[in-house]
Amino acid sequence: GVRIKGRFMTAFYMPSETSFQRLGITASKKAIGNAVKRNRSKRLLREAFRLSKIELSELETKYDWVLNARRSLLDVKMQDALEEFQSIISKVKVNELKIKFLI
């Protein structure tokens, strides 16, 4: 897979053989802290993925995504996490175009 680091999350993605986008979320005790904070960070990442359905549908390939929450995610609102995930999707889209152009 490929890794893209952000301020609030680290995203790993790799092409999937399914016909839909899949999501996995990690929020470690070491990185985030207690269970309440880990659950909040997972909810934020899950919602960012859900609200990005349109951007995800514009990708040519379906991917398996793993989002790793970072401690800074707890200090921001949902909109900031959503904007960062959508910028990650746009980077994936650019990578798709580069690969398509090379082939």
Secondary structure by P-SEA (a helix, b strand, c coil): cbbbbcccbbbbbccccccbbbbbbbbbccccccaaaaaaaaaaaaaaaaaaaaaaaacccccbbbbbbccccccccaaaaaaaaaaaaaaaaaaaaaaaaac
